[in-house]
Amino acid sequence: MKFKGLIILFIVMIFSSTLKAQDPIAPVFPKQGKTDTIRVGSTNDNGIMIPWMQLHDVSIFANRLWKSPAEQMAYSRLRYNVLKVMPYALYAKRRYQQLEDDIARTPEKKEQKKLVKQCDKEIKDMFNREIKELTITQGQILTKLIDREVGRTTYDIVKQTKGGFAAFSYQIVARVVGHNLKSTYNPNEDRDIESIIRTSGFYQ
């Protein structure tokens, strides 16, 4: 009986110690200093709260070696053109996102059409002020950058806001002057443009 009692006691001790091991450990937070004012995330590591914060990605680029002065000059022209039209692409991104948000909050079709007309007018006003002065090359780059920023081609945006016939008509006019509203952006094929954007400071 004594031996049996010892076995039972041993089992109870193991069981109780297992339960204690499964109890949650109270987190221990670092002591806050007098100048600690920045709120950061934290992770519970066996009861110790470890503070952390997410840092921005850092891109490292090597110095480019040019095969010829002509190649370097062509890259310089491309950089100039990309930096010239990038603000317009970012504007289109912000304005189109605002339009989508406004339409999502407006259930009435009549009011949605007013929002679309207002957006169309703002873009036309900007076109009359600035975009019409762009060169053909700059216009081609702009259509690609709009696809990069908005996630849709210029043709798709016109089709959604003004209808298929308007998009088709605009595309015909664009093709005459050397543009293509259906141009898409491929970071692999357009790696020089992508490199220029990444090192331009637009996303800092």
Secondary structure, DSSP 8 states (H G I E B T S, - for coil): -HHHHHHHHHHHHHHHHHHHHHS----B-----TT-----EEEEETTEEEEE--------------SSHHHHHHHHHHHHHHHHHHHHHHHHHHHHHHHHHHHHT---HHHHHHHHHHHHHHHHHHHHHTGGG--HHHHHHHHHHHHHHHSS-HHHHHHHHH-HHHHHHHHHHHHHTT--TT----TTTTHHHHHHHHTTTTT-
